[in-house]
Amino acid sequence: MDKTAIKRFAVTAKRNLLVSIRSYLTFHYLVTDTNLPNLTNNIIENGSQRRTLTNQETTDFKEFLDEMEILMRDYNYSEALSQLIEKAAFTWFNWVAVVRYMELHNYLPIQMRLLSSERDGKSEPDALTDIYDVIETLDLDTHYLAEIEDSLQSRADKDNSRYQYLLKQQINQLALILPSAFDSISGTVSALLPNNLLQKNGLISDLVNSDIADQDWDDIEIIGWLFQYYNSELKERVGGLKNHNVSKNELPVVTQLFTPKWIVQYMLQNSLGNEYLSQYPATQLVNNWEYYLGHEKPLIAANETQELEQIKIIDPACGSGHILLEAFEMLYQMYQEQGYSAREIPQLILKYNLFGLDIDQRSVQITQLALLLKVLEKQPRFLRRQREPIVFNVYEFKDAKKSISQEALELIANVTEFDAINEVMTTFEDAKQFGTLIMAAPILVFGT
């Protein structure tokens, strides 16, 4: 894997994407560095400038304005705007990287490339060229496509708008199946997708024309490395904890560490592996555990688990999901050895075995996406046949900001539970700052 090429792309793409989103906000939505436009029905105005938005654009932009209003309760205008731009940029960067992985492995339900072309020398993505072939698969609105064709003048503008719509619909389709890894495209994330994706310095163009070799996309770890390098400049700029105080918003980046694969394997082989070996002494899997120490006695306390589904693994600071991915691979082999159907194993692992936490919402997102790719590695046609939503047990630490009134407590709990609820609220008041350092006392379970 050429990590130099991966870093070069991640750093350059981030810079270009942030500039593209800010420019798109300025020229399409009349958002400046100092103020927001006025929105009346579908009309936006800022000074002498005036634009008419489509109905969907109006809906998306209203949500953007609402989010700005909420953020500006705690931050000034510039800080609030930067936060929304950075959040949207990271989300689109992640989604596009995962779609790139999918298209190169033919995992996408449309069964053609969305970001690039299989035809040598062709720069336009195959899905854009053959957009009318994917109308049913992506639930494209032909009336909207006709509106784009009729309302815009240049071919470039038409293609840019059609491609924006195409990419959003692909994410919407994935969101139906994997709602915890993908969000249905609407509101701020939709509004902040720039229209220069296929042009020079556009996100798709940067990715497809990068120096990252196609074979580097054979390793799921590339998603973690992209995440690591995407934040590298910010991490260098902020510095370390020893140098100065770090804000809560910057803490995830400063404390981010990528655990080497051999350390991950060492930890899991001598914990998960040892637990499995204690249950199934005749297993042949141990022969493949390079870092297993061959303990005469159990390395971890004896467990009462009798079935694989009862094994629980949690990474409370999951980062890009490196540990959970390796655990998935080991568990998959364990289920296989015990005779489980290959078709049911991935969902059993996600439902019963793997759990993750992190103080960084971006880490939660990237871990879920990486686990999705792990599932697709085992079942390439998973997205084409899956109809029920799949949920990953990977969650974000969140601050307990709002106090609960006595009246609200009386509505949701018994008087014997009041103290426990208040204790939880107090304990997690600064959850995003302390994360795994929180020492939460055992509490009663409601209804018991």
C-alpha positions as CSV (number, residue, x, y, z in Angstrom):
1,M,0.0,0.0,0.0
2,D,1.4,3.4,-1.1
3,K,0.7,5.5,2.0
4,T,2.5,8.5,0.6
5,A,0.0,8.6,-2.3
6,I,-2.9,8.1,0.1
7,K,-1.7,10.9,2.3
8,R,-1.1,13.2,-0.6
9,F,-4.7,12.6,-1.9
10,A,-6.3,12.9,1.5
11,V,-4.6,16.2,2.4
12,T,-5.1,17.8,-1.1
13,A,-8.7,16.6,-1.4
14,K,-9.6,18.0,2.0
15,R,-8.2,21.4,1.2
16,N,-10.0,21.5,-2.2
17,L,-13.2,20.2,-0.8
18,L,-13.4,22.8,1.9
19,V,-12.8,25.5,-0.7
20,S,-15.3,24.0,-3.1
21,I,-18.1,23.9,-0.4
22,R,-17.5,27.4,0.7
23,S,-17.5,28.7,-2.9
24,Y,-20.7,26.8,-3.7
25,L,-22.4,28.3,-0.6
26,T,-21.3,31.8,-1.8
27,F,-22.4,31.5,-5.5
28,H,-25.4,29.2,-5.2
29,Y,-26.8,30.1,-1.8
30,L,-25.4,33.7,-1.4
31,V,-23.8,32.8,1.9
32,T,-20.9,35.1,2.6
33,D,-18.1,35.1,5.2
34,T,-20.0,37.6,7.3
35,N,-23.7,37.0,6.8
36,L,-26.5,34.8,5.7
37,P,-29.1,35.6,3.0
38,N,-32.8,36.2,3.6
39,L,-35.0,33.3,2.5
40,T,-38.6,34.0,1.4
41,N,-40.5,31.1,-0.1
42,N,-38.0,29.9,-2.8
43,I,-36.2,33.2,-3.1
44,I,-32.9,34.0,-1.4
45,E,-31.5,37.5,-1.3
46,N,-28.3,39.0,0.0
47,G,-27.8,42.7,-0.8
48,S,-28.3,43.2,-4.5
49,Q,-28.0,39.5,-5.3
50,R,-31.1,37.3,-5.7
51,R,-31.6,33.7,-6.7
52,T,-34.5,31.3,-7.0
53,L,-34.1,27.8,-5.5
54,T,-35.9,24.6,-6.4
55,N,-38.3,23.2,-3.8
56,Q,-35.7,20.6,-2.6
57,E,-33.0,23.2,-2.4
58,T,-35.2,25.4,-0.3
59,T,-36.0,22.6,2.1
60,D,-32.3,21.7,2.4
61,F,-31.3,25.3,2.9
62,K,-33.9,25.9,5.6
63,E,-32.3,23.1,7.6
64,F,-28.9,24.6,7.0
65,L,-30.2,27.9,8.4
66,D,-31.7,26.1,11.4
67,E,-28.4,24.4,12.2
68,M,-26.6,27.7,11.9
69,E,-29.0,29.3,14.4
70,I,-28.4,26.5,16.9
71,L,-24.6,26.6,16.6
72,M,-24.6,30.4,16.9
73,R,-25.9,30.1,20.4
74,D,-22.5,28.8,21.4
75,Y,-20.2,30.0,18.6
76,N,-19.8,33.2,16.5
77,Y,-20.9,33.2,12.9
78,S,-17.6,32.3,11.4
79,E,-17.0,29.4,13.8
80,A,-20.5,28.0,13.2
81,L,-20.2,28.2,9.4
82,S,-16.8,26.5,9.5
83,Q,-18.2,23.7,11.7
84,L,-21.0,22.9,9.3
85,I,-18.7,23.1,6.2
86,E,-16.1,20.8,7.9
87,K,-18.8,18.3,9.0
88,A,-20.2,18.1,5.5
89,A,-16.8,17.9,3.9
90,F,-15.8,15.0,6.1
91,T,-19.1,13.2,5.5
92,W,-18.8,13.4,1.7
93,F,-15.1,12.5,1.8
94,N,-15.9,9.3,3.7
95,W,-18.9,8.3,1.6
96,V,-17.1,8.9,-1.7
97,A,-14.1,6.9,-0.5
98,V,-16.4,4.0,0.4
99,V,-18.2,4.2,-2.9
100,R,-14.8,4.1,-4.6
101,Y,-14.0,0.9,-2.8
102,M,-17.4,-0.5,-3.7
103,E,-17.3,0.3,-7.4
104,L,-13.8,-1.2,-7.8
105,H,-15.1,-4.5,-6.3
106,N,-18.4,-4.4,-8.1
107,Y,-20.4,-4.2,-4.8
108,L,-22.8,-1.4,-5.9
109,P,-26.3,-2.5,-6.7
110,I,-26.3,-0.5,-9.9
111,Q,-23.6,-2.9,-11.2
112,M,-21.6,-0.1,-12.9
113,R,-19.1,2.5,-11.9
114,L,-20.4,5.7,-10.3
115,L,-17.2,7.7,-9.9
116,S,-15.2,6.5,-12.9
117,S,-15.3,4.5,-16.1
118,E,-14.2,1.0,-17.0
119,R,-13.5,2.3,-20.5
120,D,-9.9,3.4,-21.1
121,G,-9.5,7.1,-21.7
122,K,-13.1,8.0,-20.7
123,S,-13.4,10.6,-17.9
124,E,-17.1,10.7,-17.5
125,P,-18.4,8.2,-15.0
126,D,-20.3,5.3,-16.5
127,A,-23.4,5.9,-14.4
128,L,-23.7,9.5,-15.7
129,T,-23.3,8.4,-19.3
130,D,-25.9,5.7,-18.8
131,I,-28.0,7.5,-16.3
132,Y,-31.3,6.3,-17.8
133,D,-30.2,2.7,-17.2
134,V,-30.2,3.2,-13.5
135,I,-33.5,5.1,-13.1
136,E,-35.3,2.2,-11.5
137,T,-32.4,1.0,-9.3
138,L,-31.7,4.4,-7.9
139,D,-35.3,5.6,-8.0
140,L,-34.4,8.6,-10.1
141,D,-37.2,11.1,-10.8
142,T,-37.4,11.5,-14.6
143,H,-39.4,14.8,-14.2
144,Y,-36.5,16.2,-12.2
145,L,-34.0,15.1,-14.8
146,A,-36.1,16.8,-17.4
147,E,-36.2,19.9,-15.3
148,I,-32.4,20.0,-15.2
149,E,-32.2,19.6,-18.9
150,D,-34.7,22.4,-19.6
151,S,-33.7,24.9,-17.0
152,L,-29.9,25.0,-17.4
153,Q,-28.1,26.3,-20.5
154,S,-24.7,24.8,-20.8
155,R,-23.9,21.0,-21.0
156,A,-21.4,21.3,-18.2
157,D,-24.1,22.8,-15.8
158,K,-26.5,20.1,-16.8
159,D,-24.0,17.3,-16.2
160,N,-22.9,18.8,-12.9
161,S,-26.5,19.0,-11.6
162,R,-27.4,15.5,-12.9
163,Y,-24.3,14.1,-11.3
164,Q,-25.0,15.7,-7.9
165,Y,-28.5,14.2,-8.1
166,L,-27.1,10.8,-9.1
167,L,-24.6,10.7,-6.2
168,K,-27.2,11.7,-3.7
169,Q,-29.6,9.0,-4.9
170,Q,-26.9,6.4,-4.6
171,I,-26.3,7.4,-1.0
172,N,-30.0,7.4,-0.3
173,Q,-30.3,3.9,-1.6
174,L,-27.4,2.7,0.7
175,A,-29.1,4.6,3.6
176,L,-32.2,2.4,3.2
177,I,-30.1,-0.7,3.9
178,L,-27.5,0.7,6.2
179,P,-29.1,3.7,8.0
180,S,-26.4,3.8,10.7
181,A,-23.6,4.1,8.2
182,F,-25.3,6.3,5.6
183,D,-27.8,9.1,6.2
184,S,-30.7,9.8,3.8
185,I,-29.5,12.9,1.9
186,S,-31.3,16.0,2.9
187,G,-30.8,19.3,4.7
188,T,-27.3,20.6,5.3
189,V,-25.4,17.6,3.9
190,S,-27.4,17.8,0.7
191,A,-27.0,21.6,0.4
192,L,-23.3,21.4,1.0
193,L,-22.5,19.0,-1.8
194,P,-20.5,21.2,-4.3
195,N,-21.2,21.0,-8.1
196,N,-17.6,20.8,-9.3
197,L,-17.2,17.1,-8.3
198,L,-16.0,16.1,-11.8
199,Q,-13.9,19.1,-12.6
200,K,-10.3,19.9,-11.7
201,N,-9.9,20.1,-7.9
202,G,-13.3,18.5,-7.5
203,L,-13.6,15.6,-5.0
204,I,-14.3,12.9,-7.6
205,S,-11.7,14.2,-10.0
206,D,-9.1,14.4,-7.2
207,L,-9.8,10.8,-6.2
208,V,-10.0,9.1,-9.6
209,N,-6.9,10.9,-10.9
210,S,-4.9,10.4,-7.7
211,D,-1.7,8.3,-7.5
212,I,-3.5,5.7,-5.4
213,A,-3.2,2.4,-7.3
214,D,-6.4,0.3,-7.8
215,Q,-4.7,-2.6,-6.0
216,D,-4.4,-0.5,-2.9
217,W,-8.2,-0.6,-2.7
218,D,-8.0,-4.3,-2.1
219,D,-7.2,-3.7,1.6
220,I,-10.0,-2.3,3.8
221,E,-7.4,-0.6,5.9
222,I,-7.2,2.0,3.2
223,I,-10.3,3.6,4.7
224,G,-8.6,3.9,8.1
225,W,-5.5,5.4,6.5
226,L,-7.6,8.0,4.6
227,F,-9.2,8.9,7.9
228,Q,-5.9,9.3,9.6
229,Y,-4.3,11.4,6.9
230,Y,-7.5,13.5,6.4
231,N,-6.9,14.9,9.9
232,S,-3.1,15.0,9.7
233,E,-2.7,18.7,9.0
234,L,-5.1,19.7,11.8
235,K,-3.3,17.4,14.2
236,E,0.0,19.0,13.3
237,R,-1.5,22.5,13.7
238,V,-3.1,21.8,17.0
239,G,-0.1,20.1,18.5
240,G,-0.1,17.7,21.4
241,L,-1.6,17.7,24.8
242,K,1.8,18.4,26.4
243,N,2.1,21.7,24.6
244,H,-1.1,23.6,25.6
245,N,-4.7,23.3,26.5
246,V,-6.8,21.6,23.8
247,S,-10.5,22.4,23.2
248,K,-13.1,19.7,23.4
249,N,-13.7,19.9,19.6
250,E,-10.0,19.3,18.9
251,L,-9.5,16.6,21.4
252,P,-10.4,13.7,19.1
253,V,-7.8,14.7,16.5
254,V,-5.0,15.2,19.1
255,T,-5.6,11.9,20.8
256,Q,-6.0,9.9,17.6
257,L,-3.5,6.9,17.2
258,F,-3.5,4.2,14.6
259,T,-2.8,0.9,16.3
260,P,-0.4,-1.2,14.2
261,K,-1.9,-4.4,12.8
262,W,0.5,-6.8,14.7
263,I,-0.5,-5.2,18.0
264,V,-4.1,-5.6,17.2
265,Q,-3.6,-9.3,16.3
266,Y,-1.5,-9.8,19.4
267,M,-4.3,-8.4,21.7
268,L,-7.1,-10.3,20.0
269,Q,-5.4,-13.6,19.6
270,N,-4.5,-13.7,23.3
271,S,-8.0,-12.6,24.4
272,L,-10.7,-13.5,21.9
273,G,-8.6,-16.3,20.6
274,N,-7.8,-17.6,24.1
275,E,-11.5,-17.5,25.0
276,Y,-12.4,-19.5,21.9
277,L,-9.7,-22.0,22.5
278,S,-11.0,-22.6,26.1
279,Q,-14.4,-23.5,24.6
280,Y,-13.2,-25.4,21.6
281,P,-9.8,-27.0,22.5
282,A,-9.6,-29.0,19.3
283,T,-9.8,-25.9,17.1
284,Q,-7.4,-25.7,14.2
285,L,-7.6,-21.9,14.0
286,V,-4.9,-21.5,16.6
287,N,-2.3,-22.7,14.1
288,N,-2.9,-19.4,12.2
289,W,-2.5,-17.1,15.3
290,E,1.0,-15.8,14.8
291,Y,1.1,-13.9,18.0
292,Y,-0.7,-16.3,20.3
293,L,1.5,-17.1,23.3
294,G,0.3,-20.6,23.9
295,H,-0.9,-20.1,27.5
296,E,-1.0,-23.1,29.8
297,K,-3.8,-21.5,31.7
298,P,-6.6,-19.2,30.5
299,L,-5.2,-15.7,30.0
300,I,-8.5,-14.1,30.9
301,A,-11.0,-15.0,33.5
302,A,-13.1,-18.1,32.8
303,N,-16.3,-17.1,31.0
304,E,-19.7,-18.7,31.1
305,T,-20.3,-18.2,27.4
306,Q,-21.4,-21.4,25.7
307,E,-22.3,-20.0,22.3
308,L,-20.4,-17.8,19.9
309,E,-23.2,-15.3,20.0
310,Q,-22.6,-14.7,23.7
311,I,-19.0,-13.4,23.2
312,K,-19.0,-9.6,23.4
313,I,-16.1,-7.4,22.2
314,I,-16.1,-3.7,22.8
315,D,-13.6,-1.1,21.7
316,P,-14.4,2.0,23.8
317,A,-12.1,4.2,21.7
318,C,-12.7,2.6,18.3
319,G,-11.1,5.3,16.0
320,S,-11.3,4.0,12.5
321,G,-12.4,0.5,13.6
322,H,-9.0,-1.3,13.2
323,I,-9.5,-3.6,16.2
324,L,-13.2,-4.3,15.4
325,L,-12.2,-5.3,11.8
326,E,-9.7,-7.8,13.0
327,A,-12.1,-9.1,15.5
328,F,-14.7,-9.5,12.7
329,E,-12.2,-11.6,10.7
330,M,-11.4,-13.9,13.7
331,L,-15.1,-14.3,14.6
332,Y,-16.0,-15.1,11.0
333,Q,-13.5,-18.0,11.0
334,M,-14.8,-19.2,14.4
335,Y,-18.4,-19.2,13.2
336,Q,-17.3,-21.0,10.0
337,E,-15.5,-23.7,12.0
338,Q,-18.5,-24.3,14.1
339,G,-20.7,-24.9,11.0
340,Y,-22.7,-21.7,10.7
341,S,-24.0,-20.7,7.3
342,A,-21.7,-18.2,5.5
343,R,-24.7,-16.2,4.6
344,E,-25.8,-15.6,8.2
345,I,-22.4,-15.1,9.9
346,P,-21.8,-11.3,9.1
347,Q,-25.2,-10.3,10.6
348,L,-24.7,-12.5,13.7
349,I,-21.3,-10.8,14.3
350,L,-22.7,-7.3,13.9
351,K,-25.7,-8.0,16.0
352,Y,-24.2,-10.0,18.9
353,N,-20.5,-9.7,19.1
354,L,-19.0,-6.3,18.1
355,F,-19.5,-3.0,19.9
356,G,-17.7,0.3,19.6
357,L,-17.6,3.8,21.2
358,D,-15.8,7.0,20.5
359,I,-15.9,10.6,21.5
360,D,-15.6,11.6,17.8
361,Q,-18.7,11.3,15.6
362,R,-16.4,11.0,12.6
363,S,-14.7,7.9,14.0
364,V,-18.1,6.3,14.6
365,Q,-19.0,7.0,11.0
366,I,-15.8,5.7,9.5
367,T,-15.9,2.5,11.7
368,Q,-19.4,1.7,10.5
369,L,-18.4,2.2,6.9
370,A,-15.3,0.0,7.4
371,L,-17.4,-2.7,8.9
372,L,-19.8,-2.5,6.0
373,L,-16.9,-3.1,3.6
374,K,-15.8,-6.1,5.7
375,V,-19.3,-7.6,5.3
376,L,-19.1,-7.0,1.5
377,E,-15.7,-8.7,1.4
378,K,-17.4,-11.8,2.6
379,Q,-20.7,-11.3,0.7
380,P,-20.2,-9.3,-2.5
381,R,-23.9,-9.4,-3.4
382,F,-25.0,-8.4,0.1
383,L,-26.4,-4.9,-1.0
384,R,-28.2,-6.4,-4.0
385,R,-30.3,-8.8,-1.9
386,Q,-30.5,-7.1,1.5
387,R,-33.9,-5.7,2.2
388,E,-33.9,-5.2,6.0
389,P,-31.9,-2.3,7.5
390,I,-28.6,-3.3,9.1
391,V,-27.5,-1.5,12.3
392,F,-24.0,-1.4,13.7
393,N,-23.5,-1.3,17.4
394,V,-21.0,1.6,17.2
395,Y,-22.0,4.8,19.0
396,E,-20.7,8.2,19.9
397,F,-20.2,9.5,23.5
398,K,-22.5,12.4,23.9
399,D,-22.6,15.1,26.7
400,A,-25.6,15.0,28.9
401,K,-26.3,18.7,28.5
402,K,-29.9,19.1,29.5
403,S,-31.1,18.7,33.0
404,I,-34.3,16.7,33.5
405,S,-37.1,18.5,35.4
406,Q,-38.9,16.8,38.3
407,E,-42.1,16.8,36.2
408,A,-40.4,15.0,33.4
409,L,-38.8,12.4,35.7
410,E,-42.2,11.6,37.2
411,L,-43.5,10.9,33.7
412,I,-40.8,8.5,32.6
413,A,-39.6,6.8,35.8
414,N,-40.5,5.5,39.2
415,V,-39.4,7.5,42.2
416,T,-36.9,4.8,43.1
417,E,-35.1,5.5,39.8
418,F,-34.7,9.3,40.1
419,D,-31.3,9.1,41.8
420,A,-30.0,6.7,39.2
421,I,-31.1,8.9,36.3
422,N,-29.6,12.0,37.9
423,E,-26.4,10.1,38.5
424,V,-26.1,9.1,34.9
425,M,-26.7,12.7,33.8
426,T,-24.0,14.0,36.1
427,T,-21.5,11.2,35.1
428,F,-21.9,11.9,31.4
429,E,-22.0,15.7,31.6
430,D,-18.7,15.9,29.8
431,A,-18.7,12.6,28.1
432,K,-17.2,13.9,24.9
433,Q,-14.2,15.2,26.8
434,F,-13.5,12.2,29.0
435,G,-14.8,9.3,27.0
436,T,-13.3,6.0,28.2
437,L,-12.0,7.7,31.3
438,I,-15.5,7.9,32.7
439,M,-15.9,5.5,35.7
440,A,-19.7,4.9,35.5
441,A,-21.1,3.2,38.6
442,P,-23.4,0.2,38.1
443,I,-27.0,1.4,38.1
444,L,-30.4,-0.3,38.1
445,V,-32.1,-1.3,34.9
446,F,-35.4,0.4,34.4
447,G,-38.3,-2.0,34.7
448,T,-36.5,-4.5,36.9
